[in-house]
Amino acid sequence: MPFDHHVPRPFTSGAVQMFAPIASGVYGISNAREWIYIGETDDIQGALLAHLQDFYTSLMKRAPTGFVFEVCDRARRPSRQDRLVFEYEPVCNRHSPGRP
């Protein structure tokens, strides 16, 4: 089952602050060619902003342009992340189980 809202928002600080909630959930980061990373967190906005600050990670080296998210409770996050990773096969989730 794909992300609830699958049309990406621009992966910029301004768009993250405007659209991403400070809430528990899962998120995906992509560019025009591929899904880069799918994560789960207590704070979607904070996690996305942290990725934007990590300039030299494998995630940022793939030139991400968009993000999507779903709000969900802490108990459901890991299984939802696993399902989305299985479905979208993001390149950075293949290399390491944690944050890229």
N, C-alpha and C positions, 0 to 999 in steps of 0.2 A: 504494500500500500504506500503510495508516494506521500510526500509532504502535503499537509492540508492546503497550504498556500504555496504553490510551486513556482510562481513567477518571482524571480529574484529582485531584491532591492539593491541599489548600488552599494558596493562594499567600500564605503567611505565613513569617516568619523561622524560627519553630519547626518548621514542617512541612518547609521546605527543608532545614534542618540535620538533621532526622530521616530524611528519605527520599531526598534528592538526593545522589548520590555525588560525591566529588571524583575525577572521571574524565572522559575524553574522550567526547564524544557530541553529540547534538542534543536540543533541548528545545522545548516549545511552551507558550505562555501564553495563557489564554483567560478569558472571562467567560461568563455564562449565555447571551449572545446571539451571540457571535462568537469566532473565533480572532483573537488580537491580534498575536502575534509568534511566529516560529519562528527559532531561532538555532542556531549550532554553536560549540563551544568545547572547549578543553583541560580545563576544570574546570566541570562542570555546576553544582555547588553554588555556586561562586564567582560565576558569571555570573548565576544567579538572585538571589543576595543583592545583587549590584550593582544589578540592576534595581529591587529593593525600595528601595534607597537613593536612586534617581533620581526624586524625587517629581514633577518638572515635565516629564517626557518625555511624548511622545504615547502611549507604552505605558501609563504609569501614569494618565494622564488618562482612559483607557478603563475604569478600575476593574477590573483583573484579579482573578479569584477563584481560579483554578486553574492547575496546571502538570502537564505530563507530560514524560517524557524517555526516551531510549534511549542506552545506552552503545554506542559504536562507535569504531573506530580513526580516527586522524587522516586517513588516506588516503581513507576512505569518507565522512567527514562532509560535505564540500561537496555531493556528489551526493545524499546522503540528505536534506540540508536542501533542496536544489532540488526534489526529488520531493515532499517534505512541503508546501513552499510552493505548488507547483503544485496539489496535492490539496486543501489546506485554505484557500488564498487568504487568509492572515492580513492584516488591514488595515494594520498597520505595515510589513510587508515590501513592500507596494505603494508606499509613500511614499519609502522610502530603502533601498538595498541593505545598509547597515551597521546598526549598533545604533541603535534608535530614540532 
